[in-house]
Amino acid sequence: MAIGAARRYERTGDVRYRIVAMCFWERTALARSYVNGGSSGPRPDGAGKSKGGEHWPEPFKLAGTLTPKINESCVTHNMMRLTDRLFRWTGDGRYADFYERAYFNSVLCMQHPDEIGAYIYDHPLGSHSRKTFGHAEDTFWCCYGTSVEAFSRLAQGIYYYEDADDGDALRVNMWVASEVVWKRKRLRVQQKTNFPTDDAVRLVFHSDRPVDLTVHLRSPRWTRPNVDPSWLKTRPKTPSSGASDQLSSGPRCLVAG
């Protein structure tokens, strides 16, 4: 519904649907999401499938919902789809922070590391909980479709670009080992890192001609107040107070290869 509202706004320009999408995100991401970026849990009224994980709890009251069946994978994936759209509209650092949190703490652990086609339905956070993985041949949870889609989108959300009045800008939004090609600029960028295992990141730019380009590197909220911009070889614009990055409005995505 929320993604549909966002698409309708993009197609028609009707601001009512923009408000719907943004309001839904705030009510879910900021008030009903767990530390790993997932949401959904037992029914707040305790009725029906009260032990299941397909309901949104009361806002800011999540401690009592930590059961083995919460954090449905489908919800996290679709929240990230919505978050990406809202970030492209606004460049707001809250969306970048949420997307990164869900990317590393929910999406990357949806699939079994040693078994092809083994995905999880829930991300259990209750004490003594364990992940339960399905099987490629005989498991047909709804989260199988979205988990496959989620892994097909791993290259999205890392890089964005803008056409600015004072020159083009490349936005590095997440620290993920990757490579992206900006065909119009005839530019290839490699990001070399072992983050989050290692905190070092190296960006290598390849071009067969000089390129006039502004590069903005996102400073996640979790780095503050310890972030020191002095390590940058080419320092970006100083982020505004309270913001999570220095992005202007309307960035567009470059998909890493």
C-alpha positions in Angstrom: 0.0 0.0 0.0 2.7 2.5 1.0 4.9 1.7 -2.0 1.8 2.0 -4.2 1.1 5.4 -2.7 4.7 6.4 -3.5 4.4 5.2 -7.1 1.1 7.1 -7.5 2.7 10.3 -6.3 5.6 9.8 -8.7 3.1 9.2 -11.6 0.6 11.9 -10.8 2.3 14.4 -8.6 -0.6 14.2 -6.2 1.1 15.3 -2.9 -1.5 13.5 -0.8 0.2 10.2 -1.7 3.6 11.6 -0.9 2.3 12.4 2.6 0.8 8.9 2.9 4.1 7.2 2.0 6.2 9.4 4.3 3.8 9.1 7.2 3.7 5.4 6.9 7.5 5.2 7.0 7.8 7.4 10.1 5.1 5.4 11.9 6.9 2.1 11.1 10.6 2.8 10.8 10.9 5.2 13.7 8.3 3.8 16.1 7.8 0.2 15.4 11.1 -1.2 14.1 13.7 -3.3 16.0 17.4 -2.6 16.2 18.1 -4.7 13.1 15.8 -2.6 11.0 13.0 -5.2 10.9 9.5 -4.8 12.2 6.3 -6.7 12.7 5.6 -8.9 15.7 2.7 -10.2 17.9 -0.7 -8.6 17.8 -0.9 -5.7 20.3 -4.2 -6.9 21.6 -3.0 -10.5 22.2 -5.9 -11.9 20.2 -5.8 -14.3 17.3 -2.3 -15.2 16.2 -0.8 -13.4 19.2 2.4 -15.4 19.0 2.9 -14.8 15.3 5.1 -12.2 13.8 2.9 -10.5 11.2 1.5 -7.6 13.1 2.8 -4.2 14.0 3.1 -3.6 17.7 2.1 -0.4 19.6 4.6 2.4 18.9 7.7 2.5 21.1 6.6 -0.6 23.0 8.7 -3.4 21.5 10.4 -4.9 24.6 7.4 -7.2 25.3 7.3 -8.5 21.7 10.7 -10.2 21.5 9.6 -13.7 20.6 11.1 -16.3 18.3 8.5 -15.2 15.6 9.1 -11.5 14.8 10.8 -9.5 12.1 9.2 -11.0 9.0 11.7 -10.8 6.2 9.1 -9.6 3.7 8.4 -6.5 5.8 12.1 -5.5 6.0 12.6 -5.9 2.3 9.6 -3.8 1.4 10.4 -1.2 4.0 13.8 -0.9 2.2 12.1 -0.5 -1.1 10.0 2.3 0.3 13.0 3.9 2.0 15.0 4.0 -1.2 12.2 5.9 -2.9 11.9 8.4 0.0 15.6 8.9 0.0 15.6 9.7 -3.7 12.9 12.3 -3.2 14.5 14.1 -0.3 18.1 13.1 0.3 17.2 12.9 4.0 19.8 11.2 6.1 17.3 9.3 8.2 16.4 7.2 5.2 20.1 6.4 4.5 20.6 5.4 8.1 17.6 3.1 8.2 18.5 1.5 4.8 22.0 0.8 5.9 20.9 -0.7 9.2 18.4 -3.1 7.5 20.9 -3.9 4.7 23.6 -5.2 7.1 21.5 -6.6 9.9 18.6 -8.1 8.1 19.1 -8.6 4.4 22.6 -10.1 4.5 21.5 -12.8 7.0 18.3 -13.8 5.2 20.1 -16.6 3.2 22.0 -19.5 4.7 25.7 -19.0 4.0 26.3 -22.7 3.0 23.0 -23.8 1.3 21.6 -22.4 -1.9 17.9 -21.5 -1.7 17.8 -21.7 2.1 16.1 -18.5 3.4 14.5 -17.5 6.7 11.0 -16.3 7.4 11.5 -14.6 10.7 14.5 -12.8 12.3 14.0 -14.0 15.9 15.1 -11.7 18.7 13.7 -13.5 21.7 16.0 -15.1 24.2 17.4 -18.5 23.2 15.9 -18.1 19.7 17.5 -19.7 16.6 17.0 -18.9 13.0 15.0 -21.5 11.0 16.0 -21.8 7.3 13.8 -23.3 4.7 14.9 -25.5 1.7 15.0 -24.7 -2.0 12.7 -27.6 -3.0 10.0 -27.8 -0.4 9.6 -24.4 1.3 7.3 -21.8 -0.1 7.0 -19.1 2.5 6.1 -15.6 1.2 9.5 -14.5 2.3 11.1 -16.7 -0.3 10.1 -14.5 -3.1 11.1 -11.3 -1.4 14.4 -12.8 -0.1 15.4 -13.7 -3.7 14.4 -10.2 -4.8 16.3 -8.7 -1.8 19.5 -10.4 -2.8 19.0 -9.3 -6.4 19.0 -5.7 -5.1 22.2 -5.8 -3.1 24.0 -3.6 -5.6 21.4 -0.8 -5.1 21.5 1.9 -2.5 25.3 2.2 -2.5 25.8 5.0 -5.0 23.7 7.9 -6.1 24.3 10.8 -8.4 23.0 14.3 -9.1 23.2 16.8 -11.9 24.0 20.0 -9.9 24.3 23.6 -11.2 27.9 23.7 -10.1 28.8 20.3 -11.6 27.9 16.6 -11.3 28.1 14.9 -7.9 28.6 11.3 -6.9 27.2 10.1 -3.6 28.8 7.2 -1.8 26.0 6.2 0.5 27.1 2.9 2.0 30.5 1.3 2.7 30.3 -1.9 0.6 33.0 -3.5 -1.5 31.7 -2.8 -5.0 32.3 -1.3 -8.4 30.1 1.2 -10.3 30.3 2.5 -13.8 28.9 6.0 -14.6 28.7 5.7 -18.4 27.8 9.3 -19.1 30.9 10.5 -17.2 33.1 7.6 -18.6 34.0 6.9 -15.0 34.5 3.7 -13.1 34.7 3.7 -9.3 35.9 0.9 -7.1 35.2 0.7 -3.4 37.7 -1.5 -1.6 36.8 -2.4 1.9 36.1 -5.2 4.3 33.5 -3.2 6.3 32.1 -3.9 8.8 35.0 -6.3 9.7 37.5 -3.5 9.0 36.9 0.3 9.2 39.2 1.2 6.3 37.7 2.2 2.9 39.6 3.0 -0.3 37.9 4.6 -3.3 39.7 4.2 -6.7 38.6 6.3 -9.7 39.3 5.1 -13.2 38.8 7.4 -16.3 40.5 7.9 -19.7 40.1 11.6 -19.4 39.9 14.4 -16.7 36.6 14.4 -15.0 35.0 17.4 -13.2 33.2 15.8 -10.3 32.2 16.4 -6.7 32.3 13.4 -4.4 30.2 13.3 -1.3 30.9 10.6 1.3 28.2 9.8 3.8 28.9 10.2 7.4 26.5 7.7 9.2 24.8 8.9 12.3 26.4 6.1 14.3 29.8 7.5 13.8 29.1 10.7 15.6 30.6 12.5 17.5 33.7 10.5 16.7 33.8 11.1 13.0 36.8 13.1 11.8 36.4 14.5 8.3 40.1 15.4 8.1 41.0 12.0 6.7 39.3 12.8 3.5 41.7 13.6 0.6 39.1 15.8 -1.0 36.8 17.1 1.7 33.1 17.3 0.8 30.8 20.0 2.0 30.4 20.1 5.8 27.2 18.3 6.8 24.5 20.4 8.3 24.0 20.1 12.0 21.9 17.0 13.0 21.9 15.6 9.4 23.3 12.2 8.7 24.9 13.1 5.4 25.4 16.0 3.1 23.1 14.9 0.3 21.1 17.4 -1.7 17.5 16.6 -2.7 16.7 14.3 -5.5 19.6 11.9 -5.8 19.3 9.1 -8.4 20.7 5.6 -8.0 23.7 4.1 -9.8 23.6 0.3 -9.6 27.0 -1.2 -8.7 28.3 -4.1 -10.8 
